[in-house]
Amino acid sequence: MRFTKMHGIGNDYVYVNTFEEQVPDPAALAVAMSRPHFGIGADGLVLIGPSSEADFRMRMFNADGSEGEMCGNAVRCIAKYVYERGLTTASTVKLATASGIKTLELQIDAGRVRQVTVDLGEPQLAPQAIPVNLPGARVLNHPITIQGLTLQMSCVGMGNPHAVIFVDDPEHFDVHGIGRQIEHDALFPKRTNVEFARVRARDRIEMRVWERGSGETLACGTGAAAVLVAAVLNGLTERSARVKLSGGELQVAWNPDDNHIYQSGPASFVFDGVWLED
């Protein structure tokens, strides 16, 4: 089975073109391929295929085999893949995901996709839509105690659940220990991604992310969007900011006219290969 390794600012997935390949058990394949040393090593598996409602369809599976609804970095990689591999000649691509159809605008230079802007849609703030088992219209600065440490958590849905926590120094924070426990907390019926962020200026944020089903990753596009939303709602930033993640930077804007989140960033090929069935 042919595959392609790609990454969006370090958030790396294995991509399979299901126009040409068959994947009967993608959950098991995601686990096998994602394993370092014994597999390829990745944050998960992404399938690119046909759609009856959009130009293409994406299915994404985390490193533990669980299926995710959406991945901002993966959709940018898909945009680059379908254009540069000749599956489309369009500079605007509609992509069906488990959280709805996303519009991708490709910045093309000399036949190469240099950057992709993704319309991530409206952030979900109602607890039942995220979902998180808490009352009220929004979850802002809700206290959660982990390992004796009480943190203030703001929850945002970006087609997938996010818990955003602002800390003094993400670089030296226990992202693994705290992130893992919050991911599996009973408050989150579908588990959650967890972002640990610090505001450096009204237009600059830095963050680390514990990604549901994969552990800490170098980047999370929907996580960066959720962090901006939480920062705006808490009065910490403007509606547009550069978000610095471990693997690079994204430009994120929350448009007041349509309430949509727009995110721009690069996508990169790493290598092509052939997966040999054992």
C-alpha positions as CSV (number, residue, x, y, z in Angstrom):
1,M,0.0,0.0,0.0
2,R,1.4,3.3,-1.0
3,F,1.4,6.2,1.5
4,T,2.8,9.7,1.9
5,K,4.2,11.2,5.1
6,M,3.3,14.9,5.5
7,H,3.4,17.5,8.3
8,G,1.8,20.8,9.1
9,I,4.3,22.7,11.4
10,G,5.4,19.3,12.9
11,N,1.9,17.8,13.3
12,D,2.7,14.7,11.2
13,Y,0.3,12.1,9.7
14,V,0.5,9.3,7.2
15,Y,-1.7,10.0,4.2
16,V,-3.3,7.4,2.0
17,N,-5.0,8.1,-1.3
18,T,-8.1,5.9,-1.2
19,F,-8.9,6.7,-4.8
20,E,-6.1,4.2,-5.4
21,E,-5.7,2.2,-2.2
22,Q,-8.1,0.1,0.0
23,V,-7.9,0.4,3.7
24,P,-10.3,-2.2,5.3
25,D,-9.4,-1.5,8.9
26,P,-8.1,2.1,9.2
27,A,-8.2,2.1,13.1
28,A,-5.8,-0.8,13.3
29,L,-3.6,0.6,10.5
30,A,-3.4,3.9,12.3
31,V,-2.0,2.2,15.4
32,A,0.5,0.1,13.4
33,M,1.7,3.0,11.2
34,S,2.0,5.6,14.0
35,R,4.3,3.5,16.2
36,P,7.8,4.8,16.3
37,H,10.5,2.2,15.7
38,F,8.1,-0.5,14.7
39,G,6.0,1.6,12.3
40,I,6.5,4.9,10.5
41,G,6.0,7.1,13.5
42,A,3.3,9.7,13.3
43,D,0.4,11.4,15.1
44,G,-2.0,9.3,13.1
45,L,-3.4,8.3,9.8
46,V,-5.4,10.4,7.3
47,L,-7.4,9.0,4.4
48,I,-8.1,11.1,1.3
49,G,-11.0,9.9,-0.8
50,P,-14.1,10.8,-2.9
51,S,-17.1,12.7,-1.5
52,S,-20.6,13.1,-2.8
53,E,-21.0,16.5,-1.1
54,A,-17.6,18.1,-1.6
55,D,-14.5,17.9,-3.8
56,F,-12.8,15.4,-1.4
57,R,-13.4,13.6,1.9
58,M,-11.1,13.3,4.8
59,R,-11.1,10.7,7.6
60,M,-8.5,11.0,10.3
61,F,-7.5,8.5,13.0
62,N,-5.3,9.3,16.0
63,A,-2.3,7.2,17.0
64,D,-4.4,5.1,19.3
65,G,-6.8,4.2,16.6
66,S,-9.7,6.5,17.6
67,E,-11.3,8.5,14.8
68,G,-11.1,12.2,15.1
69,E,-13.6,14.7,13.7
70,M,-11.2,17.4,12.4
71,C,-7.6,18.4,12.2
72,G,-6.6,21.9,11.0
73,N,-3.0,20.9,10.1
74,A,-4.2,17.8,8.2
75,V,-6.6,19.7,6.0
76,R,-3.8,22.0,4.9
77,C,-1.7,19.0,4.0
78,I,-4.6,17.5,2.0
79,A,-4.9,20.7,0.1
80,K,-1.3,20.5,-0.9
81,Y,-1.5,16.8,-1.7
82,V,-4.6,17.0,-4.0
83,Y,-3.1,20.0,-5.9
84,E,0.5,18.9,-6.3
85,R,-0.4,15.3,-7.0
86,G,-2.8,16.3,-9.8
87,L,-6.1,15.4,-8.2
88,T,-7.4,19.0,-8.8
89,T,-6.4,22.2,-10.6
90,A,-8.5,24.4,-8.4
91,S,-7.2,27.0,-5.9
92,T,-10.3,26.6,-3.8
93,V,-11.1,23.1,-2.5
94,K,-14.1,21.9,-0.5
95,L,-13.3,19.1,1.9
96,A,-15.8,17.0,3.7
97,T,-14.9,16.1,7.3
98,A,-16.7,14.5,10.2
99,S,-17.3,18.1,11.5
100,G,-18.7,19.5,8.2
101,I,-17.4,20.8,4.9
102,K,-14.3,23.0,5.1
103,T,-13.2,25.5,2.5
104,L,-9.5,25.6,1.7
105,E,-7.9,28.5,-0.1
106,L,-4.6,27.6,-1.7
107,Q,-1.8,30.1,-2.2
108,I,0.1,28.8,-5.3
109,D,3.4,29.8,-6.5
110,A,5.2,28.2,-9.5
111,G,3.0,25.1,-9.3
112,R,3.5,24.6,-5.5
113,V,1.2,25.2,-2.6
114,R,3.0,27.6,-0.4
115,Q,0.3,28.3,2.2
116,V,-3.3,27.3,2.8
117,T,-6.0,29.3,4.5
118,V,-8.8,27.2,6.1
119,D,-12.3,28.3,7.1
120,L,-12.7,26.4,10.3
121,G,-16.3,27.6,10.8
122,E,-17.8,28.9,13.9
123,P,-16.5,28.0,17.4
124,Q,-18.9,26.1,19.5
125,L,-19.3,27.5,23.0
126,A,-22.4,25.8,24.4
127,P,-21.2,23.0,26.7
128,Q,-23.4,20.3,25.1
129,A,-22.0,21.1,21.7
130,I,-18.4,20.8,22.7
131,P,-19.2,18.4,24.6
132,V,-18.4,19.0,28.2
133,N,-20.7,18.0,31.1
134,L,-21.0,21.5,32.8
135,P,-24.0,23.8,33.1
136,G,-24.4,27.3,31.7
137,A,-24.1,28.9,28.2
138,R,-20.3,28.9,28.2
139,V,-17.4,27.4,30.1
140,L,-15.0,30.2,30.9
141,N,-12.4,30.0,33.6
142,H,-14.0,26.9,35.2
143,P,-11.8,25.6,38.0
144,I,-10.5,22.1,37.6
145,T,-8.2,20.4,40.2
146,I,-5.6,17.9,38.9
147,Q,-2.8,16.5,41.1
148,G,-3.7,19.0,43.8
149,L,-3.3,21.9,41.3
150,T,-6.4,24.1,40.6
151,L,-6.4,25.5,37.1
152,Q,-8.8,27.7,35.2
153,M,-10.2,26.0,32.1
154,S,-12.1,27.5,29.2
155,C,-13.8,25.0,26.8
156,V,-14.3,25.5,23.0
157,G,-15.5,23.2,20.3
158,M,-13.9,23.5,16.9
159,G,-15.6,20.4,15.5
160,N,-13.7,18.6,18.2
161,P,-13.4,19.4,21.9
162,H,-10.8,21.6,23.5
163,A,-10.0,22.6,27.1
164,V,-7.8,25.8,27.1
165,I,-5.7,26.6,30.2
166,F,-3.6,29.8,30.4
167,V,-0.4,29.2,32.4
168,D,2.7,31.3,33.3
169,D,5.1,29.2,31.3
170,P,3.9,26.4,28.9
171,E,7.5,25.4,28.2
172,H,8.1,24.2,31.8
173,F,4.5,23.0,32.5
174,D,3.6,19.3,33.1
175,V,1.8,19.0,29.8
176,H,2.0,15.2,29.8
177,G,0.8,14.5,33.4
178,I,-1.9,17.2,33.5
179,G,-2.9,16.9,29.9
180,R,-3.4,13.1,30.1
181,Q,-5.6,13.4,33.1
182,I,-7.8,16.2,31.7
183,E,-8.2,14.3,28.4
184,H,-9.8,11.4,30.3
185,D,-11.7,13.4,32.9
186,A,-15.3,12.4,33.3
187,L,-16.4,16.0,32.4
188,F,-15.6,15.1,28.8
189,P,-17.8,12.3,27.3
190,K,-15.7,12.2,24.1
191,R,-12.4,13.0,25.9
192,T,-10.7,16.3,25.0
193,N,-7.7,18.0,23.5
194,V,-5.9,20.2,26.1
195,E,-4.0,23.4,25.3
196,F,-1.6,25.2,27.7
197,A,-1.1,28.7,26.5
198,R,0.5,32.0,27.4
199,V,-0.3,35.4,25.9
200,R,2.8,37.3,25.0
201,A,1.1,40.4,23.4
202,R,-2.4,41.4,22.2
203,D,-1.5,39.7,18.9
204,R,0.8,36.9,20.0
205,I,0.2,33.7,21.8
206,E,2.4,30.7,22.5
207,M,1.1,27.2,23.4
208,R,1.7,23.5,23.8
209,V,-1.0,20.9,23.2
210,W,-1.9,17.5,24.5
211,E,-3.8,16.0,21.7
212,R,-6.7,13.5,22.3
213,G,-5.6,10.1,21.3
214,S,-2.0,11.0,20.3
215,G,-0.4,12.7,23.4
216,E,1.7,15.8,23.0
217,T,2.1,16.9,19.4
218,L,4.2,19.7,17.9
219,A,1.1,21.5,16.6
220,C,-2.7,21.4,16.5
221,G,-4.6,23.7,14.2
222,T,-8.0,23.4,15.8
223,G,-6.2,23.8,19.2
224,A,-4.7,27.1,18.0
225,A,-8.1,28.3,17.0
226,A,-9.6,27.3,20.3
227,V,-6.8,29.1,22.2
228,L,-7.5,32.3,20.3
229,V,-11.3,32.1,21.0
230,A,-10.6,31.5,24.7
231,A,-8.1,34.4,24.8
232,V,-10.6,36.8,23.1
233,L,-13.5,35.8,25.4
234,N,-11.2,36.3,28.4
235,G,-10.2,39.8,27.1
236,L,-6.6,38.8,26.6
237,T,-6.0,39.4,22.9
238,E,-7.5,40.9,19.8
239,R,-9.5,38.8,17.3
240,S,-6.4,38.1,15.2
241,A,-3.1,36.7,16.5
242,R,0.1,34.8,15.6
243,V,0.0,31.5,17.5
244,K,3.4,29.9,18.2
245,L,3.3,26.2,18.7
246,S,6.2,23.8,19.3
247,G,6.6,23.1,15.5
248,G,6.0,26.6,14.1
249,E,3.5,29.4,13.8
250,L,-0.1,29.8,12.5
251,Q,-2.0,33.0,11.8
252,V,-5.5,32.8,13.3
253,A,-8.3,35.2,13.0
254,W,-11.9,35.2,14.4
255,N,-13.9,37.2,11.9
256,P,-16.6,39.2,13.6
257,D,-18.7,39.5,10.4
258,D,-19.5,35.7,9.9
259,N,-18.2,34.5,13.3
260,H,-15.8,32.0,11.5
261,I,-12.3,31.2,12.4
262,Y,-9.8,31.5,9.6
263,Q,-6.3,29.9,9.9
264,S,-3.3,30.2,7.6
265,G,-0.1,28.1,7.6
266,P,2.2,25.9,5.6
267,A,2.1,22.2,4.7
268,S,5.0,20.0,3.8
269,F,5.8,16.6,2.2
270,V,8.2,14.4,4.0
271,F,8.5,11.2,2.0
272,D,6.6,8.6,0.0
273,G,6.7,4.9,0.8
274,V,5.1,1.5,0.5
275,W,3.6,-0.2,3.6
276,L,4.3,-4.0,3.4
277,E,1.6,-6.1,5.1
278,D,3.1,-8.5,7.6
